[in-house]
Amino acid sequence: MIAELGLAVLWLAAALAGLQLIAGALSLTARGASLAGIVRPVAVVQGLLALVAFMALVDLFASTDLSVKLVAMNSHSMKPLIFKIAGTWGNHEGSMLLWVTVMGVAGGFVALVEKRLPEPTMLATLAGQAFVSLGFYAFLLIASNPFERLLPVPQEGNGLNPLLQDLGLAFHPPTLYLGYVGLSVAFSFAIGALVTREVGPAFARAMRPWVLGAWIFLTVGITAGSYWAYYELGWGGWWFWDPVENASLMPWLAATALLHSVSVLAARNALRAWTMMLGVVAFSMSMIGTFLVRSGILTSVHAFAVDPERGSFILALLAINIGGALILFALRAATVTEGERFAVVSREGALVFNNVMLSAILGIVLFGTLYPLVAEAMGAKVSVGPPYFNPMGALFAVPMLIVLMVGPLLRWRRDSFPRIGKTLVIPAMLIVAGMIAMVAIGGVSLLSTLGFALALGLGWASVLPLKGRNLRRTPLPVWGMVVAHLGIAVSLLGMSCESAFSIEKLVAVKAGDVTEVGPWQVKLDTVEPVAGPNWTALEARLLVRYGDTGRVIQIDPQSRSFWAPPQQTSESALLTRWNGQLYAVLGGEAEDGRWQLRLWWKPFVTMIWLGGLMIALGGFLALLGRVASDLRRIFARDKIAYRRERQAQLGERS
């Protein structure tokens, strides 16, 4: 009954999305103006119905209703409850339903709270959101029904991919989807503004919180996904340039450029056309990511679909949504005025330069991701990995980081480098000192040397905007900028140190043997069998000591065997210190009774993810500041309106 209810509610939500699209479009005409009043309520109800449908699917997974095909294919009665619930979106159909739900709820929230835009632009925005949602509703109901029944009902389910049976699944995909859907809202705002030709600061101020929110969630999602892959896959790496990893990075790059562009438009009424184009590009990247993950053209633990017909459906949606938006932009581009002018040496100029660099990096990642797929379709096997992405990306990342040090110190509209020259002396000295230190150490690659030196300079430069300010009265957006830029420096420092100084050791040892990796002494004490709720494992007890005087600490890497579905996984053991992380993986047993151990010492590797969280925190502080400022403006405007109305009433009485 729950499955049928969920499906019925999903159909009703799709019907309301269609009504929202039609009413929103017609309300922009003279004859359909009377329909304007129903668009916002319909958007709210549509979002609520989508949420009800998704909660119905969550209930089916939590209760392990094996009569539902999706549950039987992706769950098991012996799984812990948290993984049963997370399994709701750990598959193709459930993840798409989560996407539609978040999109519907976001659209309803926009309809409820957004009062700053002119009503025609708001109606066009909601119609655009409904248009995007309707395509995904059609995809679910026609090609990927999450509530399909299964007869006969199996005795037990297939279970969830063991690599996904981790708390990372409960956190990583939802945050990414919130980011993707936030970009869909920004896309709808751009479409609404292009339709009504209302591109200006008011539009940018309405769009900015959604871009900022999407960017925060994408940052958190990418950071969490990187750490999840790092400890779960047992390969010791934090970024592989996997096509599915790139599928989340590309929208982040576009959203970063869009965030800075929309801020310039909101504050200085400049970069109008650039902001519109980036709004389309950012959502295009999330659609391309959706196509890559769910089309069946990729083989990855991250990828869900294996049906080419579904991929064709998503490709058609991508062509309709993005192609239509680009056509609209081409038709309206001439009517989007340039906005206020600014000098090359200005804060706007620095932001434009870095947006161009971000766009170039985005193009590099997009080409490197799609080229092997195109080549394979033509019968050739091509591998594109770090040897391509790292140096090519660095060509544009290095000048971008240099300008990032300077940009926040420049004035709006027009400035000069001599004014800030003395301020940049210390960052420049730190860069030179960092390069000299890395060269003196020897054996360090050029990219690691540049990354380490630039991280030192950027770390100092990022806090310079606070110089001379009253810190208690400094606006939250300024604090957000400082924290986010400092987070970039922290992550860059972690990446450089991990790349330059990591030590890896593969050994075969018996119980009682001691080996060294970096500053650590590692002793294999014993290997014993252990059992979990839906797995068994061989667990190694390793006794580790930092240097000669450190205390002995026990860590326990495992080699697990799942039975639903049957699969072996390596559960790494991590031991974190302030200056790095010891990483241990248990391998197989040799004929002579020795056990394979793979050990890494990764100096300062945790700074990568600490920096990522700092970047997201900076965005959150900026969002709080912007929302608080908008609320103050709204309250002030309402207070003025109330006073005027009150004075008018008193005048009539007198």
NUDRENGU-733112 format. One record per residue (C-alpha): residue in one letter; x, y, z. Coordinates in pm, whole numbers. Layout:
(node 'a',(X,Y,Z));
...
//
This chain:
(node 'm',(0,0,0));
(node 'i',(286,239,80));
(node 'a',(439,181,-265));
(node 'e',(110,254,-443));
(node 'l',(60,566,-231));
(node 'g',(410,686,-310));
(node 'l',(359,631,-683));
(node 'a',(21,807,-681));
(node 'v',(165,1104,-495));
(node 'l',(456,1117,-740));
(node 'w',(214,1129,-1035));
(node 'l',(19,1407,-864));
(node 'a',(338,1605,-800));
(node 'a',(429,1567,-1168));
(node 'a',(84,1692,-1270));
(node 'l',(125,1996,-1045));
(node 'a',(467,2063,-1199));
(node 'g',(295,2070,-1536));
(node 'l',(28,2306,-1401));
(node 'q',(297,2527,-1249));
(node 'l',(475,2546,-1584));
(node 'i',(162,2629,-1782));
(node 'a',(23,2878,-1530));
(node 'g',(360,3046,-1486));
(node 'a',(410,3083,-1860));
(node 'l',(57,3204,-1932));
(node 's',(62,3450,-1643));
(node 'l',(328,3647,-1829));
(node 't',(74,3720,-2105));
(node 'a',(-214,3964,-2090));
(node 'r',(-479,3693,-2123));
(node 'g',(-329,3466,-1859));
(node 'a',(-259,3728,-1594));
(node 's',(-539,3587,-1377));
(node 'l',(-338,3265,-1333));
(node 'a',(-54,3443,-1153));
(node 'g',(-211,3386,-813));
(node 'i',(-197,3006,-829));
(node 'v',(170,2964,-930));
(node 'r',(323,3006,-585));
(node 'p',(71,2780,-400));
(node 'v',(108,2510,-666));
(node 'a',(487,2521,-629));
(node 'v',(458,2475,-253));
(node 'v',(215,2183,-279));
(node 'q',(425,2018,-549));
(node 'g',(730,2028,-322));
(node 'l',(535,1879,-30));
(node 'l',(401,1596,-246));
(node 'a',(748,1512,-375));
(node 'l',(866,1498,-13));
(node 'v',(580,1260,77));
(node 'a',(677,1032,-213));
(node 'f',(1038,1023,-102));
(node 'm',(947,951,261));
(node 'a',(732,663,136));
(node 'l',(1039,514,-32));
(node 'v',(1242,566,287));
(node 'd',(976,374,479));
(node 'l',(988,87,228));
(node 'f',(1365,59,267));
(node 'a',(1355,91,646));
(node 's',(1101,-193,670));
(node 't',(1279,-398,397));
(node 'd',(964,-444,189));
(node 'l',(1098,-700,-58));
(node 's',(784,-685,-269));
(node 'v',(924,-359,-407));
(node 'k',(1180,-433,-677));
(node 'l',(1412,-147,-581));
(node 'v',(1429,-264,-219));
(node 'a',(1490,-625,-317));
(node 'm',(1770,-525,-555));
(node 'n',(1945,-290,-313));
(node 's',(1876,-397,44));
(node 'h',(1887,-690,283));
(node 's',(1710,-763,608));
(node 'm',(2041,-813,794));
(node 'k',(2177,-467,714));
(node 'p',(2200,-212,998));
(node 'l',(1912,36,991));
(node 'i',(2130,332,898));
(node 'f',(2244,154,582));
(node 'k',(1888,48,502));
(node 'i',(1783,413,509));
(node 'a',(2092,533,324));
(node 'g',(2023,262,66));
(node 't',(1720,467,-37));
(node 'w',(1947,693,-240));
(node 'g',(2233,445,-287));
(node 'n',(2085,337,-621));
(node 'h',(1971,486,-948));
(node 'e',(1596,528,-896));
(node 'g',(1620,639,-533));
(node 's',(1889,894,-606));
(node 'm',(1680,1044,-885));
(node 'l',(1378,1062,-656));
(node 'l',(1594,1241,-400));
(node 'w',(1700,1484,-674));
(node 'v',(1336,1555,-770));
(node 't',(1235,1589,-405));
(node 'v',(1503,1842,-321));
(node 'm',(1420,2032,-640));
(node 'g',(1050,2041,-554));
(node 'v',(1109,2147,-193));
(node 'a',(1355,2415,-306));
(node 'g',(1106,2549,-560));
(node 'g',(834,2559,-295));
(node 'f',(1066,2743,-58));
(node 'v',(1148,2999,-327));
(node 'a',(777,3051,-385));
(node 'l',(717,3105,-14));
(node 'v',(999,3341,81));
(node 'e',(1123,3525,-227));
(node 'k',(967,3873,-235));
(node 'r',(1249,4084,-378));
(node 'l',(1206,4012,-747));
(node 'p',(941,4175,-965));
(node 'e',(643,3940,-983));
(node 'p',(679,3865,-1359));
(node 't',(1041,3759,-1307));
(node 'm',(938,3546,-1009));
(node 'l',(666,3375,-1211));
(node 'a',(905,3309,-1499));
(node 't',(1156,3167,-1250));
(node 'l',(900,2926,-1102));
(node 'a',(791,2825,-1452));
(node 'g',(1154,2752,-1541));
(node 'q',(1197,2544,-1225));
(node 'a',(881,2350,-1308));
(node 'f',(1009,2287,-1661));
(node 'v',(1330,2132,-1529));
(node 's',(1140,1932,-1264));
(node 'l',(889,1802,-1515));
(node 'g',(1163,1637,-1719));
(node 'f',(1291,1451,-1414));
(node 'y',(939,1351,-1310));
(node 'a',(887,1206,-1659));
(node 'f',(1219,1022,-1631));
(node 'l',(1116,864,-1300));
(node 'l',(763,771,-1401));
(node 'i',(847,642,-1749));
(node 'a',(1197,494,-1725));
(node 's',(1289,456,-1357));
(node 'n',(984,386,-1141));
(node 'p',(1115,355,-781));
(node 'f',(789,195,-658));
(node 'e',(768,-94,-906));
(node 'r',(643,-418,-747));
(node 'l',(824,-752,-780));
(node 'l',(644,-1085,-819));
(node 'p',(709,-1337,-685));
(node 'v',(843,-1176,-369));
(node 'p',(1196,-1304,-296));
(node 'q',(1290,-1452,40));
(node 'e',(1580,-1211,80));
(node 'g',(1722,-904,-93));
(node 'n',(2043,-872,-289));
(node 'g',(2190,-620,-46));
(node 'l',(2379,-299,-104));
(node 'n',(2723,-275,-260));
(node 'p',(2956,-328,42));
(node 'l',(3168,-31,-61));
(node 'l',(2857,183,-8));
(node 'q',(2780,39,335));
(node 'd',(2943,327,513));
(node 'l',(2829,641,689));
(node 'g',(2970,831,393));
(node 'l',(2667,718,191));
(node 'a',(2437,879,447));
(node 'f',(2614,1212,407));
(node 'h',(2795,1245,73));
(node 'p',(2519,1201,-191));
(node 'p',(2255,1419,-17));
(node 't',(2496,1709,17));
(node 'l',(2592,1684,-349));
(node 'y',(2227,1673,-455));
(node 'l',(2151,1979,-246));
(node 'g',(2432,2151,-432));
(node 'y',(2310,2034,-772));
(node 'v',(1955,2144,-699));
(node 'g',(2072,2479,-567));
(node 'l',(2231,2531,-907));
(node 's',(1901,2437,-1071));
(node 'v',(1736,2719,-874));
(node 'a',(2008,2959,-987));
(node 'f',(1951,2835,-1343));
(node 's',(1578,2904,-1308));
(node 'f',(1652,3254,-1179));
(node 'a',(1871,3316,-1482));
(node 'i',(1598,3191,-1717));
(node 'g',(1337,3409,-1544));
(node 'a',(1558,3717,-1568));
(node 'l',(1633,3654,-1935));
(node 'v',(1265,3604,-2019));
(node 't',(1162,3931,-1852));
(node 'r',(1488,4118,-1926));
(node 'e',(1522,4203,-1555));
(node 'v',(1897,4155,-1509));
(node 'g',(2034,4382,-1239));
(node 'p',(2141,4409,-876));
(node 'a',(1797,4315,-738));
(node 'f',(1799,3995,-942));
(node 'a',(2157,3919,-830));
(node 'r',(2071,3972,-462));
(node 'a',(1783,3726,-495));
(node 'm',(1997,3470,-679));
(node 'r',(2309,3499,-462));
(node 'p',(2190,3305,-153));
(node 'w',(2096,3008,-371));
(node 'v',(2429,3008,-550));
(node 'l',(2610,3043,-219));
(node 'g',(2406,2764,-58));
(node 'a',(2465,2533,-356));
(node 'w',(2837,2610,-346));
(node 'i',(2856,2532,27));
(node 'f',(2685,2195,-16));
(node 'l',(2899,2107,-317));
(node 't',(3212,2194,-118));
(node 'v',(3105,1979,177));
(node 'g',(2996,1696,-53));
(node 'i',(3321,1689,-249));
(node 't',(3527,1708,72));
(node 'a',(3330,1427,234));
(node 'g',(3341,1216,-82));
(node 's',(3717,1257,-110));
(node 'y',(3773,1144,248));
(node 'w',(3524,858,209));
(node 'a',(3707,723,-96));
(node 'y',(4041,777,79));
(node 'y',(3968,552,376));
(node 'e',(3713,314,221));
(node 'l',(3883,201,-101));
(node 'g',(4213,119,69));
(node 'w',(4431,267,-205));
(node 'g',(4568,552,3));
(node 'g',(4479,830,-241));
(node 'w',(4251,1128,-192));
(node 'w',(4176,1218,-555));
(node 'f',(4200,990,-858));
(node 'w',(4057,1212,-1135));
(node 'd',(3792,947,-1179));
(node 'p',(3520,1064,-1427));
(node 'v',(3259,1047,-1152));
(node 'e',(3480,1251,-917));
(node 'n',(3515,1504,-1197));
(node 'a',(3137,1503,-1236));
(node 's',(3109,1674,-897));
(node 'l',(3418,1894,-941));
(node 'm',(3298,2054,-1265));
(node 'p',(2978,2205,-1117));
(node 'w',(3186,2330,-821));
(node 'l',(3428,2511,-1050));
(node 'a',(3142,2671,-1242));
(node 'a',(2957,2757,-919));
(node 't',(3272,2921,-777));
(node 'a',(3296,3146,-1082));
(node 'l',(2920,3215,-1071));
(node 'l',(2934,3304,-700));
(node 'h',(3197,3572,-754));
(node 's',(3026,3702,-1067));
(node 'v',(2683,3734,-904));
(node 's',(2844,3912,-608));
(node 'v',(2992,4172,-843));
(node 'l',(2653,4214,-1012));
(node 'a',(2479,4257,-677));
(node 'a',(2732,4503,-539));
(node 'r',(2849,4695,-847));
(node 'n',(2592,4627,-1122));
(node 'a',(2857,4479,-1351));
(node 'l',(2915,4145,-1532));
(node 'r',(2550,4102,-1628));
(node 'a',(2593,3883,-1936));
(node 'w',(2879,3691,-1773));
(node 't',(2656,3608,-1474));
(node 'm',(2375,3486,-1700));
(node 'm',(2609,3262,-1895));
(node 'l',(2767,3116,-1581));
(node 'g',(2420,3044,-1439));
(node 'v',(2350,2829,-1745));
(node 'v',(2697,2669,-1747));
(node 'a',(2690,2577,-1377));
(node 'f',(2364,2385,-1409));
(node 's',(2486,2236,-1738));
(node 'm',(2779,2083,-1552));
(node 's',(2549,1927,-1293));
(node 'm',(2337,1783,-1577));
(node 'i',(2648,1644,-1747));
(node 'g',(2749,1490,-1415));
(node 't',(2405,1332,-1385));
(node 'f',(2440,1190,-1736));
(node 'l',(2785,1046,-1664));
(node 'v',(2680,877,-1339));
(node 'r',(2347,741,-1460));
(node 's',(2390,673,-1830));
(node 'g',(2569,339,-1801));
(node 'i',(2873,462,-1997));
(node 'l',(3093,450,-1687));
(node 't',(3199,158,-1471));
(node 's',(3254,295,-1121));
(node 'v',(3150,235,-763));
(node 'h',(2991,580,-787));
(node 'a',(2788,503,-1100));
(node 'f',(2435,366,-1071));
(node 'a',(2264,299,-1400));
(node 'v',(2367,37,-1654));
(node 'd',(2076,85,-1897));
(node 'p',(2167,285,-2211));
(node 'e',(1801,376,-2265));
(node 'r',(1802,568,-1938));
(node 'g',(2119,742,-2046));
(node 's',(1950,843,-2371));
(node 'f',(1658,985,-2173));
(node 'i',(1893,1193,-1955));
(node 'l',(2087,1304,-2263));
(node 'a',(1760,1423,-2417));
(node 'l',(1679,1616,-2098));
(node 'l',(2024,1771,-2104));
(node 'a',(1982,1875,-2467));
(node 'i',(1637,2025,-2406));
(node 'n',(1720,2212,-2084));
(node 'i',(2064,2337,-2172));
(node 'g',(2004,2380,-2543));
(node 'g',(1688,2578,-2476));
(node 'a',(1866,2796,-2219));
(node 'l',(2154,2868,-2457));
(node 'i',(1912,2961,-2734));
(node 'l',(1728,3194,-2496));
(node 'f',(2059,3348,-2391));
(node 'a',(2158,3402,-2754));
(node 'l',(1825,3571,-2827));
(node 'r',(1841,3791,-2517));
(node 'a',(2216,3859,-2499));
(node 'a',(2184,4179,-2700));
(node 't',(1929,4314,-2453));
(node 'v',(2147,4240,-2146));
(node 't',(2341,4563,-2108));
(node 'e',(2704,4563,-2006));
(node 'g',(2650,4733,-1671));
(node 'e',(2894,4956,-1490));
(node 'r',(3247,4977,-1626));
(node 'f',(3561,4919,-1421));
(node 'a',(3937,4938,-1466));
(node 'v',(4153,4635,-1523));
(node 'v',(4333,4700,-1195));
(node 's',(4037,4674,-959));
(node 'r',(3865,4415,-749));
(node 'e',(3621,4349,-1034));
(node 'g',(3916,4301,-1269));
(node 'a',(4075,4047,-1035));
(node 'l',(3745,3859,-1007));
(node 'v',(3704,3851,-1385));
(node 'f',(4059,3720,-1428));
(node 'n',(4005,3442,-1176));
(node 'n',(3669,3356,-1331));
(node 'v',(3847,3313,-1665));
(node 'm',(4105,3090,-1496));
(node 'l',(3831,2882,-1331));
(node 's',(3655,2850,-1665));
(node 'a',(3980,2733,-1827));
(node 'i',(4030,2469,-1555));
(node 'l',(3669,2363,-1604));
(node 'g',(3735,2321,-1976));
(node 'i',(4046,2111,-1903));
(node 'v',(3856,1882,-1667));
(node 'l',(3560,1854,-1905));
(node 'f',(3783,1765,-2199));
(node 'g',(3985,1514,-1997));
(node 't',(3666,1351,-1870));
(node 'l',(3481,1322,-2199));
(node 'y',(3768,1255,-2440));
(node 'p',(3829,891,-2329));
(node 'l',(3456,823,-2362));
(node 'v',(3444,965,-2713));
(node 'a',(3760,778,-2808));
(node 'e',(3619,451,-2674));
(node 'a',(3300,504,-2874));
(node 'm',(3522,528,-3183));
(node 'g',(3705,206,-3100));
(node 'a',(4015,343,-2928));
(node 'k',(4122,302,-2567));
(node 'v',(4265,619,-2412));
(node 's',(4352,680,-2049));
(node 'v',(4356,1036,-1913));
(node 'g',(4476,1079,-1556));
(node 'p',(4699,1284,-1326));
(node 'p',(4979,1329,-1586));
(node 'y',(4729,1533,-1788));
(node 'f',(4509,1695,-1523));
(node 'n',(4779,1807,-1278));
(node 'p',(5014,2006,-1505));
(node 'm',(4739,2137,-1732));
(node 'g',(4532,2252,-1435));
(node 'a',(4837,2410,-1273));
(node 'l',(4895,2632,-1578));
(node 'f',(4582,2823,-1482));
(node 'a',(4563,2750,-1108));
(node 'v',(4900,2913,-1030));
(node 'p',(4817,3258,-1178));
(node 'm',(4471,3231,-1025));
(node 'l',(4619,3180,-677));
(node 'i',(4855,3473,-724));
(node 'v',(4566,3702,-819));
(node 'l',(4365,3557,-530));
(node 'm',(4626,3702,-293));
(node 'v',(4596,4047,-451));
(node 'g',(4228,4075,-545));
(node 'p',(4067,4118,-200));
(node 'l',(4310,4404,-124));
(node 'l',(4211,4605,-432));
(node 'r',(3942,4870,-434));
(node 'w',(3626,4852,-640));
(node 'r',(3612,5022,-981));
(node 'r',(3974,5146,-996));
(node 'd',(4299,5100,-803));
(node 's',(4676,5079,-848));
(node 'f',(4933,4819,-752));
(node 'p',(5172,5066,-583));
(node 'r',(4907,5136,-318));
(node 'i',(4913,4775,-195));
(node 'g',(5275,4695,-278));
(node 'k',(5404,4717,79));
(node 't',(5120,4498,204));
(node 'l',(5230,4212,-22));
(node 'v',(5596,4211,81));
(node 'i',(5552,3945,349));
(node 'p',(5344,3707,128));
(node 'a',(5608,3744,-146));
(node 'm',(5887,3667,100));
(node 'l',(5698,3360,223));
(node 'i',(5660,3234,-133));
(node 'v',(6032,3271,-200));
(node 'a',(6122,3111,135));
(node 'g',(5888,2819,67));
(node 'm',(6043,2753,-273));
(node 'i',(6396,2771,-132));
(node 'a',(6305,2529,148));
(node 'm',(6156,2273,-91));
(node 'v',(6451,2295,-327));
(node 'a',(6689,2252,-33));
(node 'i',(6506,1937,78));
(node 'g',(6553,1792,-270));
(node 'g',(6359,1531,-462));
(node 'v',(6039,1738,-460));
(node 's',(5842,1789,-781));
(node 'l',(5788,2133,-931));
(node 'l',(5413,2122,-867));
(node 's',(5460,2033,-501));
(node 't',(5718,2311,-465));
(node 'l',(5487,2569,-623));
(node 'g',(5190,2447,-420));
(node 'f',(5378,2463,-91));
(node 'a',(5517,2812,-159));
(node 'l',(5186,2955,-283));
(node 'a',(5004,2806,17));
(node 'l',(5233,2997,254));
(node 'g',(5186,3324,66));
(node 'l',(4810,3282,28));
(node 'g',(4773,3188,394));
(node 'w',(4923,3522,500));
(node 'a',(4752,3726,228));
(node 's',(4409,3580,306));
(node 'v',(4397,3751,648));
(node 'l',(4521,4091,522));
(node 'p',(4166,4219,448));
(node 'l',(4115,4223,827));
(node 'k',(4407,4463,876));
(node 'g',(4295,4793,1025));
(node 'r',(3939,4676,1085));
(node 'n',(3745,4659,1408));
(node 'l',(3713,4282,1420));
(node 'r',(3391,4293,1623));
(node 'r',(3224,4510,1361));
(node 't',(3367,4336,1057));
(node 'p',(3076,4210,841));
(node 'l',(3023,3836,829));
(node 'p',(3074,3821,450));
(node 'v',(3424,3962,498));
(node 'w',(3496,3699,764));
(node 'g',(3357,3438,526));
(node 'm',(3589,3550,247));
(node 'v',(3890,3540,481));
(node 'v',(3807,3194,619));
(node 'a',(3736,3049,273));
(node 'h',(4058,3184,122));
(node 'l',(4254,3065,425));
(node 'g',(4091,2723,375));
(node 'i',(4221,2714,19));
(node 'a',(4572,2777,152));
(node 'v',(4534,2503,414));
(node 's',(4411,2249,157));
(node 'l',(4686,2344,-86));
(node 'l',(4947,2300,186));
(node 'g',(4809,1955,269));
(node 'm',(4806,1850,-97));
(node 's',(5164,1965,-148));
(node 'c',(5300,1796,165));
(node 'e',(5115,1472,95));
(node 's',(5245,1464,-260));
(node 'a',(5602,1556,-166));
(node 'f',(5663,1364,154));
(node 's',(5438,1055,158));
(node 'i',(5614,727,236));
(node 'e',(5467,394,125));
(node 'k',(5584,49,230));
(node 'l',(5458,-295,125));
(node 'v',(5581,-573,355));
(node 'a',(5511,-940,432));
(node 'v',(5542,-1007,807));
(node 'k',(5472,-1275,1066));
(node 'a',(5326,-1219,1411));
(node 'g',(5587,-1042,1620));
(node 'd',(5773,-885,1327));
(node 'v',(5842,-511,1341));
(node 't',(5872,-281,1040));
(node 'e',(5920,93,1000));
(node 'v',(5740,344,782));
(node 'g',(5852,703,819));
(node 'p',(5876,785,1192));
(node 'w',(5651,489,1289));
(node 'q',(5742,145,1419));
(node 'v',(5472,-109,1333));
(node 'k',(5449,-454,1495));
(node 'l',(5207,-724,1382));
(node 'd',(5067,-876,1700));
(node 't',(4805,-1116,1567));
(node 'v',(4543,-1174,1297));
(node 'e',(4204,-1300,1420));
(node 'p',(3858,-1359,1271));
(node 'v',(3578,-1121,1371));
(node 'a',(3211,-1095,1271));
(node 'g',(2979,-803,1199));
(node 'p',(2605,-779,1133));
(node 'n',(2634,-880,766));
(node 'w',(3002,-963,723));
(node 't',(3294,-1161,859));
(node 'a',(3653,-1039,859));
(node 'l',(4014,-1111,933));
(node 'e',(4136,-836,1164));
(node 'a',(4502,-755,1220));
(node 'r',(4609,-615,1554));
(node 'l',(4893,-372,1487));
(node 'l',(5090,-218,1772));
(node 'v',(5240,109,1653));
(node 'r',(5478,355,1815));
(node 'y',(5577,704,1696));
(node 'g',(5957,722,1716));
(node 'd',(6146,553,1997));
(node 't',(5973,723,2287));
(node 'g',(5607,734,2188));
(node 'r',(5347,522,2362));
(node 'v',(5219,205,2196));
(node 'i',(4882,240,2019));
(node 'q',(4670,-39,1869));
(node 'i',(4509,-9,1525));
(node 'd',(4302,-280,1353));
(node 'p',(4282,-297,972));
(node 'q',(4041,-559,837));
(node 's',(3982,-768,530));
(node 'r',(3603,-809,522));
(node 's',(3386,-1063,341));
(node 'f',(3023,-961,281));
(node 'w',(2764,-1222,192));
(node 'a',(2485,-1000,55));
(node 'p',(2608,-941,-209));
(node 'p',(2928,-1153,-190));
(node 'q',(3229,-923,-200));
(node 'q',(3558,-864,-23));
(node 't',(3665,-520,92));
(node 's',(3964,-373,272));
(node 'e',(3887,-165,580));
(node 's',(4185,59,635));
(node 'a',(4303,165,981));
(node 'l',(4395,529,1029));
(node 'l',(4589,687,1311));
(node 't',(4592,1066,1304));
(node 'r',(4848,1296,1461));
(node 'w',(4887,1672,1429));
(node 'n',(5152,1629,1160));
(node 'g',(4999,1354,949));
(node 'q',(4830,1018,933));
(node 'l',(4944,656,951));
(node 'y',(4742,447,704));
(node 'a',(4741,65,721));
(node 'v',(4575,-198,500));
(node 'l',(4572,-574,556));
(node 'g',(4636,-794,253));
(node 'g',(4631,-1170,205));
(node 'e',(4822,-1450,376));
(node 'a',(5118,-1610,201));
(node 'e',(5198,-1984,209));
(node 'd',(5471,-1939,470));
(node 'g',(5229,-1778,718));
(node 'r',(5331,-1420,654));
(node 'w',(5071,-1145,606));
(node 'q',(5089,-866,355));
(node 'l',(5067,-517,499));
(node 'r',(5052,-194,301));
(node 'l',(5156,104,511));
(node 'w',(5167,476,440));
(node 'w',(5289,774,637));
(node 'k',(5116,1084,496));
(node 'p',(5246,1410,645));
(node 'f',(4978,1678,693));
(node 'v',(4729,1494,470));
(node 't',(4437,1582,698));
(node 'm',(4488,1950,613));
(node 'i',(4331,1872,275));
(node 'w',(3992,1802,431));
(node 'l',(4032,2056,710));
(node 'g',(4083,2318,443));
(node 'g',(3775,2194,257));
(node 'l',(3563,2234,568));
(node 'm',(3710,2582,624));
(node 'i',(3612,2677,269));
(node 'a',(3255,2561,335));
(node 'l',(3252,2741,672));
(node 'g',(3359,3061,500));
(node 'g',(3069,3024,260));
(node 'f',(2831,2961,550));
(node 'l',(2947,3277,731));
(node 'a',(2899,3477,413));
(node 'l',(2551,3328,367));
(node 'l',(2454,3416,724));
(node 'g',(2575,3771,670));
(node 'r',(2387,3810,341));
(node 'v',(2063,3667,480));
(node 'a',(2086,3886,790));
(node 's',(2148,4192,573));
(node 'd',(1851,4107,351));
(node 'l',(1626,4057,652));
(node 'r',(1730,4392,796));
(node 'r',(1656,4556,462));
(node 'i',(1314,4390,443));
(node 'f',(1224,4487,799));
(node 'a',(1339,4845,740));
(node 'r',(1134,4866,421));
(node 'd',(826,4723,596));
(node 'k',(872,4968,884));
(node 'i',(887,5262,644));
(node 'a',(580,5136,458));
(node 'y',(394,5097,788));
(node 'r',(484,5451,895));
(node 'r',(368,5594,564));
(node 'e',(43,5400,584));
(node 'r',(-10,5515,943));
(node 'q',(56,5877,853));
(node 'a',(-190,5851,564));
(node 'q',(-457,5711,798));
(node 'l',(-400,5992,1050));
(node 'g',(-420,6246,770));
(node 'e',(-756,6109,654));
(node 'r',(-897,6129,1010));
(node 's',(-785,6486,1054));
//
